[in-house]
Amino acid sequence: MSDFSNQRTADGQGWNTQEFGLLAHFGKYVSPIDYWNPEYKNVFIATVDDSDGLPILATDVQDMMPIISRNLDAFTYSNIRGETIPAGGAAYTGSSVTIHLAKLKGLDGQTSLTDELHNEGYAYNILPDGTEQSTYTFTLGTTGGSIFTDNGTIVMNETKYNGRTLGDAYLYMHKLIDAKNETYPVSSKTTWDPNAYKDVQFYDINGKKIDKPANASYTVQKIDANGTAIKVANNEVDMTKDGVYQVTYVYPVTNSVTVKKTITITVGKGNPTPVVPGGGGSSSTPTTPAATTSSHNSNFSNGTKTTTEPAVPNYAAKEGAAVYATKKIYLYKNATFKKGQRIAIYPKAKRVNRPMFVVTDYARSKGGALRYKVRDVNHHSKTAGKVGYITANRKYVVPVYYASMPKNKQITIISKKGVNAYRNVNLTKKVKHYKKGAHLKVKKIVKHNLTSRYILSNGGYITGNKKLVIQGNY
């Protein structure tokens, strides 16, 4: 509240008193986790326009979107009177948030998101001068909208809180190259070149489909059985024998913006799959699940449908759920594990330090083994934000959250920093802090989105995260 005052001024005939009214700002901070789709909460929503001009989810690059934090230097805030909002402050209706796109990093926290998008055939909004738009400013309180999947299913509705529409802030970008992996039988052809642009679609900066631009090109690398990329003379794909190739399309859209897109070309049977030693849980023996808990109805091999048996067994973690590794595992680029395609290694660790991941999708290796596509969420690690595939073998990877009550209705705090109890199931309104080693009596376990909470005997809620609490007395 401000400016409840008066001012006396002289007008040559005496003193006049001018009264000022009461100016007040009232607002309630609403966290994005209160209303975003659980699968995408805390991250930017990436969209492109469909043929009707409606925003649809850009599923092929959504996994790259960074986690939103008000501490990101890519954000600047301004409220309705132009004041700067400090870190941790709440934004009022009418406030604006500016995102400086060049400062955004990908999920690994290091690589420029702009570079990552360019390598996937995308660019931000391209201006008439050929450069990319550098900032996006969103005003809270403006009308939101719905975001759709390709088949018309709503991913995120316009955001409403107490009947008021809050502005949805999502990144709009151009898809400039669209290309899919390809498979060809072995034939007498000596080169793949006539097929080079058969399944590639280019777009102009207005989103219109166009024929191959004159300045577009491609390069080819052969991938050996160990996943090593070898440069190919004259960019040829040998169609006369089994093999795997990576083809990278390059499209200079303007003098300032060049985008790329890499696909995999498989000829015949591809490469033989090497045996991966134990520790990655990568058995190539397929298993036929008896039941499913997902709408997926096909097996997948690096994203390609291969059979019609149920894809996800009932023990598998749900999409969006957190899992951690109980033994040494690797993160791989593809669902068929190859030593040369390891992204990161996670040694066996104590329970409180076990590496944690969020499941974003499922896949099958060429041998049929189930894989989780995951995002690394170990925030204080160099691997944080990395995306890839890990084993779904229960001997190596299990859910982070408990799903059952302890037999003696007791849990023990194992987190070094202790754990808080809260009044609400969404862990708000702290009521008490419990130190490491505290023994607590619980009366019920409840689900909250894709997590769990224990209800204490005093009615408080406490996390069911296995890295923070353990069942029984220890």
Secondary structure as the mmCIF struct_conf table of DSSP 4:
data_model
#
loop_
_struct_conf.conf_type_id
_struct_conf.id
_struct_conf.beg_label_comp_id
_struct_conf.beg_label_asym_id
_struct_conf.beg_label_seq_id
_struct_conf.end_label_comp_id
_struct_conf.end_label_asym_id
_struct_conf.end_label_seq_id
STRN STRN1 SER A 2 SER A 2
STRN STRN2 ASN A 6 ALA A 10
BEND BEND1 GLY A 12 GLY A 14
STRN STRN3 TRP A 15 GLU A 19
STRN STRN4 LEU A 23 LEU A 23
HELX_RH_3T_P HELX_RH_3T_P1 PRO A 32 ASP A 34
TURN_TY1_P TURN_TY1_P1 TYR A 35 TYR A 35
BEND BEND2 TRP A 36 TRP A 36
TURN_TY1_P TURN_TY1_P2 PRO A 38 ASN A 42
STRN STRN5 VAL A 43 VAL A 43
HELX_LH_PP_P HELX_LH_PP_P1 PHE A 44 ILE A 45
STRN STRN6 ALA A 46 ASP A 49
TURN_TY1_P TURN_TY1_P3 SER A 51 ASP A 52
BEND BEND3 GLY A 53 GLY A 53
STRN STRN7 PRO A 55 LEU A 57
TURN_TY1_P TURN_TY1_P4 THR A 59 VAL A 61
HELX_RH_3T_P HELX_RH_3T_P2 GLN A 62 MET A 64
HELX_LH_PP_P HELX_LH_PP_P2 MET A 65 PRO A 66
STRN STRN8 ILE A 67 ILE A 67
HELX_LH_PP_P HELX_LH_PP_P3 ILE A 68 ILE A 68
TURN_TY1_P TURN_TY1_P5 ARG A 70 ASN A 71
TURN_TY1_P TURN_TY1_P6 ASP A 73 ALA A 74
STRN STRN9 PHE A 75 SER A 78
TURN_TY1_P TURN_TY1_P7 ILE A 80 ARG A 81
BEND BEND4 GLY A 82 GLY A 82
HELX_LH_PP_P HELX_LH_PP_P4 GLU A 83 PRO A 86
TURN_TY1_P TURN_TY1_P8 ALA A 87 GLY A 88
HELX_LH_PP_P HELX_LH_PP_P5 GLY A 89 TYR A 92
TURN_TY1_P TURN_TY1_P9 THR A 93 GLY A 94
STRN STRN10 SER A 96 HIS A 100
HELX_RH_3T_P HELX_RH_3T_P3 LEU A 101 LYS A 103
STRN STRN11 LYS A 105 LYS A 105
TURN_TY1_P TURN_TY1_P10 LEU A 107 ASP A 108
BEND BEND5 GLY A 109 THR A 111
STRN STRN12 SER A 112 SER A 112
HELX_RH_AL_P HELX_RH_AL_P1 LEU A 113 HIS A 118
TURN_TY1_P TURN_TY1_P11 ASN A 119 GLY A 121
STRN STRN13 TYR A 122 TYR A 124
HELX_LH_PP_P HELX_LH_PP_P6 ASN A 125 ASN A 125
STRN STRN14 ILE A 126 ILE A 126
HELX_LH_PP_P HELX_LH_PP_P7 LEU A 127 LEU A 127
TURN_TY1_P TURN_TY1_P12 PRO A 128 ASP A 129
BEND BEND6 GLY A 130 GLY A 130
HELX_LH_PP_P HELX_LH_PP_P8 THR A 131 THR A 131
STRN STRN15 GLU A 132 GLU A 132
HELX_LH_PP_P HELX_LH_PP_P9 GLN A 133 GLN A 133
STRN STRN16 THR A 135 THR A 139
TURN_TY1_P TURN_TY1_P13 LEU A 140 GLY A 141
BEND BEND7 THR A 142 THR A 142
STRN STRN17 ILE A 147 PHE A 148
TURN_TY1_P TURN_TY1_P14 ASP A 150 ASN A 151
BEND BEND8 GLY A 152 GLY A 152
STRN STRN18 ILE A 154 MET A 156
HELX_LH_PP_P HELX_LH_PP_P10 ASN A 157 GLU A 158
STRN STRN19 THR A 159 TYR A 161
TURN_TY1_P TURN_TY1_P15 ASN A 162 GLY A 163
STRN STRN20 ARG A 164 LEU A 166
HELX_LH_PP_P HELX_LH_PP_P11 GLY A 167 ASP A 168
STRN STRN21 LEU A 171 LYS A 175
STRN STRN22 ILE A 177 ALA A 179
STRN STRN23 GLU A 182 TYR A 184
BEND BEND9 SER A 188 SER A 188
BEND BEND10 THR A 190 THR A 190
HELX_RH_3T_P HELX_RH_3T_P4 ASP A 193 ASN A 195
TURN_TY1_P TURN_TY1_P16 ALA A 196 ASP A 199
STRN STRN24 VAL A 200 TYR A 203
TURN_TY1_P TURN_TY1_P17 ILE A 205 ASN A 206
BEND BEND11 GLY A 207 GLY A 207
STRN STRN25 LYS A 209 ILE A 210
HELX_LH_PP_P HELX_LH_PP_P12 ASP A 211 PRO A 213
TURN_TY1_P TURN_TY1_P18 ALA A 214 ASN A 215
STRN STRN26 SER A 217 ILE A 223
TURN_TY1_P TURN_TY1_P19 ALA A 225 ASN A 226
BEND BEND12 GLY A 227 GLY A 227
STRN STRN27 ALA A 229 LYS A 231
HELX_RH_3T_P HELX_RH_3T_P5 ALA A 233 ASN A 235
TURN_TY1_P TURN_TY1_P20 MET A 239 THR A 240
BEND BEND13 LYS A 241 LYS A 241
STRN STRN28 GLY A 243 PRO A 252
BEND BEND14 THR A 254 SER A 256
STRN STRN29 THR A 258 VAL A 267
TURN_TY1_P TURN_TY1_P21 GLY A 268 LYS A 269
BEND BEND15 ASN A 271 ASN A 271
HELX_LH_PP_P HELX_LH_PP_P13 PRO A 272 PRO A 277
TURN_TY1_P TURN_TY1_P22 GLY A 278 GLY A 279
BEND BEND16 GLY A 280 GLY A 280
BEND BEND17 ALA A 290 ALA A 290
STRN STRN30 THR A 292 THR A 292
BEND BEND18 SER A 294 SER A 295
BEND BEND19 SER A 298 SER A 298
STRN STRN31 PHE A 300 SER A 301
TURN_TY1_P TURN_TY1_P23 ASN A 302 GLY A 303
STRN STRN32 THR A 304 LYS A 305
BEND BEND20 GLU A 309 GLU A 309
BEND BEND21 ALA A 311 VAL A 312
STRN STRN33 PRO A 313 PRO A 313
TURN_TY1_P TURN_TY1_P24 ASN A 314 TYR A 315
BEND BEND22 ALA A 316 ALA A 316
HELX_LH_PP_P HELX_LH_PP_P14 ALA A 317 LYS A 318
TURN_TY1_P TURN_TY1_P25 GLU A 319 GLY A 320
STRN STRN34 ALA A 322 ALA A 325
BEND BEND23 THR A 326 LYS A 327
STRN STRN35 ILE A 329 TYR A 332
BEND BEND24 LYS A 333 THR A 336
HELX_RH_3T_P HELX_RH_3T_P6 LYS A 339 GLN A 341
STRN STRN36 ARG A 342 TYR A 346
HELX_RH_3T_P HELX_RH_3T_P7 ARG A 351 ASN A 353
STRN STRN37 MET A 356 ARG A 364
TURN_TY1_P TURN_TY1_P26 LYS A 366 GLY A 367
STRN STRN38 LEU A 370 ASP A 376
TURN_TY1_P TURN_TY1_P27 HIS A 379 HIS A 380
BEND BEND25 SER A 381 SER A 381
TURN_TY1_P TURN_TY1_P28 LYS A 382 GLY A 385
STRN STRN39 VAL A 387 THR A 391
TURN_TY1_P TURN_TY1_P29 ARG A 394 TYR A 396
STRN STRN40 VAL A 397 PRO A 399
BEND BEND26 VAL A 400 VAL A 400
STRN STRN41 TYR A 401 TYR A 401
BEND BEND27 SER A 404 SER A 404
TURN_TY1_P TURN_TY1_P30 LYS A 407 ASN A 408
BEND BEND28 LYS A 409 LYS A 409
STRN STRN42 GLN A 410 ILE A 413
TURN_TY1_P TURN_TY1_P31 LYS A 416 LYS A 417
STRN STRN43 VAL A 419 TYR A 422
BEND BEND29 ARG A 423 ASN A 424
TURN_TY1_P TURN_TY1_P32 VAL A 425 ASN A 426
BEND BEND30 LEU A 427 LEU A 427
BEND BEND31 LYS A 429 LYS A 429
STRN STRN44 LYS A 430 TYR A 434
TURN_TY1_P TURN_TY1_P33 LYS A 436 GLY A 437
STRN STRN45 HIS A 439 HIS A 448
TURN_TY1_P TURN_TY1_P34 ASN A 449 LEU A 450
STRN STRN46 THR A 451 LEU A 456
TURN_TY1_P TURN_TY1_P35 SER A 457 ASN A 458
BEND BEND32 GLY A 459 GLY A 459
STRN STRN47 TYR A 461 THR A 463
STRN STRN48 ASN A 465 ASN A 465
TURN_TY1_P TURN_TY1_P36 LYS A 466 LEU A 468
STRN STRN49 VAL A 469 GLN A 471
BEND BEND33 GLY A 472 GLY A 472
#
